């Protein structure tokens, strides 16, 4: 989810997000971050928590306290609905913060991990700088900032990904995302369709801007806030706090 989007972001996407993406996202975040999160003892900060995929994984596989940071009101509603159906002892370990990480009331040097999944490319230069500063502030010495690696270059041609359709009663929920290059980086155009048999009941769309971030740019930005990049050899970029 996007750290920079406001309270009204994802007004269209929220309805379709979990039904089309939750299962795939759960597998992905477990693959990317599960090993680190499972051994965490200090707090885990989930930046751009969305409907809570990272936060719920952290609650399930570790005993660590969790801070779920999500600026979008509609996505927070999904997160809180999920938490409402969670075990009471797990709910007791998670605090939900409206707004962005720089706005969140998280104690300095209290977090072992800060996880930014599907967030960083959505931020402009100023928002990224504020995010790095806040991450460095909340991380304990030696703590880790983790993120999925942003794209370094925009696609030369449009790229289309189709979500697996999901049946809900008489309806089938479908979705696709088309990524195309634009002046600022790339535009992600999501299209959601609900069909009843062969008839289209509804079709909605929402667009998001993402920015291309070569590794050298990220290394320079993070280093400016005392965050030292570590090569993991995986799809995850890790930066260690040195304060």
C-alpha positions in Angstrom: 0.0 0.0 0.0 0.9 3.5 -0.5 2.6 5.5 2.2 1.9 8.8 0.4 -1.7 8.4 -0.5 -4.3 10.3 1.7 -7.4 9.1 3.6 -9.5 8.9 0.4 -7.0 6.8 -1.6 -8.0 3.3 -2.7 -11.7 4.2 -2.8 -12.2 1.9 -5.7 -9.5 -0.7 -5.1 -10.4 -1.4 -1.5 -13.6 -3.3 -2.4 -11.7 -5.7 -4.7 -8.3 -5.8 -3.0 -8.6 -8.8 -0.6 -10.9 -10.9 -2.8 -8.5 -10.8 -5.7 -5.1 -10.3 -4.1 -5.0 -11.4 -0.4 -4.1 -15.0 -1.0 -1.3 -14.2 -3.4 0.0 -11.4 -1.2 0.1 -13.6 1.8 2.3 -16.1 0.0 4.5 -13.3 -1.3 5.1 -11.6 2.0 5.8 -14.9 3.7 8.4 -15.7 1.1 10.0 -12.2 1.2 10.0 -11.3 4.9 8.8 -14.4 6.8 12.2 -15.6 7.9 13.2 -12.2 9.3 9.9 -11.5 11.0 9.6 -15.0 12.6 12.7 -14.4 14.7 11.9 -10.7 15.6 11.8 -9.9 19.3 11.6 -6.2 19.1 8.7 -4.3 17.4 7.8 -4.8 13.8 6.6 -1.7 11.9 4.5 -2.3 8.9 4.6 0.8 6.7 1.7 1.1 4.3 0.0 -1.8 6.0 -3.0 -1.9 3.7 -5.4 -4.7 4.7 -2.7 -6.1 7.0 -0.9 -8.9 5.2 2.5 -8.1 6.8 1.0 -7.2 10.2 -1.1 -10.4 10.4 1.9 -12.5 9.4 4.0 -10.9 12.1 1.3 -11.4 14.7 1.0 -15.1 13.7 4.6 -16.1 13.5 6.3 -14.0 16.2 5.6 -12.7 19.6 6.7 -9.2 18.7 4.6 -6.1 19.1 3.4 -4.7 15.8 2.8 -1.1 14.5 0.5 -1.0 11.5 0.9 2.3 9.7 -1.8 3.0 7.0 -2.9 6.5 5.7 -5.9 5.3 3.6 -9.1 5.2 5.7 -10.7 2.6 3.5 -7.7 0.3 3.7 -7.6 0.7 7.5 -11.2 -0.4 7.6 -10.1 -3.7 5.9 -7.2 -4.1 8.4 -9.4 -3.5 11.4 -12.0 -5.9 10.1 -9.3 -8.6 9.8 -8.1 -7.7 13.3 -11.7 -8.0 14.7 -11.7 -11.6 13.7 -8.2 -12.3 15.0 -7.4 -13.8 18.4 -7.7 -11.3 21.3 -4.1 -11.9 22.4 -2.9 -11.0 18.9 -5.0 -7.9 18.7 -3.4 -6.8 22.0 0.0 -6.7 20.3 -0.9 -4.5 17.4 -1.3 -0.7 17.3 -2.9 0.8 14.1 -1.6 4.3 13.2 -3.5 6.5 10.8 -1.3 8.6 8.5 2.3 8.1 7.4 5.3 6.8 9.3 6.7 10.3 10.0 3.3 11.1 11.6 3.1 7.9 13.7 3.7 8.0 17.4 6.2 5.2 17.6 9.0 5.5 20.2 12.5 6.2 19.0 14.9 3.3 18.7 12.1 0.8 19.5 11.7 -1.2 16.3 13.8 -4.3 15.3 12.2 -4.3 11.8 10.6 -1.7 9.6 8.9 -3.4 6.6 7.9 -1.3 3.5 6.1 -3.7 1.2 4.7 -2.4 -2.1 5.2 1.2 -0.9 8.5 2.9 -1.9 7.8 3.4 -5.6 4.6 5.3 -4.9 6.5 8.0 -3.0 7.9 11.2 -4.5 11.4 12.5 -3.5 10.2 14.5 -0.4 8.0 11.7 0.9 10.8 9.1 0.5 13.2 11.4 2.3 10.8 11.8 5.2 10.2 8.0 5.3 13.9 7.2 5.5 14.3 9.8 8.3 11.4 8.3 10.2 12.6 4.7 9.7 16.1 5.6 11.0 14.5 7.3 14.0 12.3 4.3 15.1 14.9 1.6 14.3 17.0 0.3 17.2 20.7 0.2 16.6 21.4 -2.6 14.2 17.7 -2.9 13.3 16.6 -3.6 9.7 14.6 -1.7 7.1 13.2 -4.2 4.6 11.5 -3.5 1.2 10.7 -5.3 -2.0 13.1 -4.0 -4.6 11.7 -1.2 -6.7 12.0 -1.3 -10.5 15.0 0.5 -11.9 13.5 1.2 -15.3 10.0 1.7 -16.7 8.7 -1.0 -19.1 9.4 -0.4 -22.7 6.0 -1.7 -23.7 2.8 -2.0 -21.7 2.8 -5.0 -19.3 -0.5 -6.6 -18.3 -1.1 -8.9 -15.3 -4.4 -10.6 -14.8 -5.6 -11.7 -11.3 -7.2 -15.1 -10.9 -11.0 -14.8 -11.0 -12.9 -15.5 -7.8 -16.5 -16.7 -7.6 -18.7 -15.2 -4.9 -22.2 -16.6 -5.2 -23.6 -15.8 -8.6 -20.9 -13.4 -9.4 -17.3 -13.7 -10.6 -14.8 -11.0 -9.6 -12.0 -10.3 -12.1 -9.2 -7.8 -12.2 -6.2 -6.8 -14.2 -3.4 -4.2 -14.0 -1.7 -2.5 -16.9 1.7 -0.9 -16.4 2.8 1.7 -18.9 5.7 4.1 -18.9 5.0 7.8 -18.3 7.0 11.0 -17.8 7.2 10.5 -14.0 8.0 6.7 -14.1 5.1 4.3 -14.8 1.4 4.3 -14.4 -0.5 1.3 -13.0 -4.1 1.2 -14.3 -6.3 -1.3 -12.4 -9.5 -2.5 -13.9 -12.0 -4.5 -11.8 -15.0 -6.4 -13.4 -17.9 -8.2 -11.7 -19.7 -10.6 -14.0 -23.0 -12.6 -13.5 -22.8 -15.3 -16.1 -21.9 -13.5 -19.3 -23.3 -10.1 -18.2 -21.0 -7.4 -16.8 -22.6 -6.2 -13.6 -20.0 -3.6 -12.8 -16.6 -2.4 -14.1 -14.5 0.1 -12.1 -10.9 1.4 -12.4 -8.2 3.2 -10.5 -4.8 4.5 -11.4 -1.6 4.8 -9.4 1.8 6.4 -10.2 5.0 4.6 -9.5 8.6 5.9 -9.8 11.6 4.1 -11.0 14.4 3.8 -8.4 17.8 2.5 -9.6 19.8 0.8 -6.8 22.4 3.6 -6.7 19.7 6.2 -6.0 18.3 4.2 -3.1 21.7 3.5 -1.6 22.6 7.2 -1.7 19.2 8.2 -0.2 19.4 5.7 2.6 23.0 6.4 3.4 22.0 10.0 3.9 20.0 8.9 6.9 22.5 6.5 8.4 20.9 3.4 6.8 23.5 1.1 5.3 22.3 -1.1 2.4 23.0 -4.9 2.7 23.1 -7.1 -0.4 20.7 -10.0 0.3 20.9 -11.6 -3.2 17.1 -11.8 -3.1 14.2 -9.7 -4.1 14.4 -7.9 -0.8 16.5 -4.8 -0.2 17.7 -4.6 3.4 19.2 -1.5 5.1 20.6 -1.6 8.6 20.3 1.2 11.1 23.6 2.4 12.5 22.4 4.8 15.2 
